[in-house]
């Protein structure tokens, strides 16, 4: 397996107001698509942000958060090897837990 060290990925956790898990997933997909962008940075490199996949949608333990927004960013992390991430993340591999 060849790893491109220039390619980086970001994993984001967002809080979405919805009345069902199906609505939350639809909003998550729409949010990811709306965040897609491609631009040239100061080094002349093309930077592309695009949704790879919505991995999981779940209910929060306490849904009494106060926000005027339907979507709230909670956490994001970056990594280089998407193939290794897929092996690590059971929801991406469709593995039964």
VENVEN-V91787 format. One record per run of one state. SS is the DSSP state (h for helix, s for strand, l for the rest). FROM is the first residue (numbers start at 1). TO is the last residue. If there is no record, write none. Layout:
ss:SS from:FROM to:TO
ss:SS from:FROM to:TO
This chain:
ss:l from:1 to:8
ss:s from:9 to:16
ss:l from:17 to:20
ss:h from:21 to:34
ss:l from:35 to:36
ss:s from:37 to:40
ss:l from:41 to:45
ss:s from:46 to:49
ss:l from:50 to:70
ss:s from:71 to:79
ss:l from:80 to:81
ss:h from:82 to:88
ss:l from:89 to:97
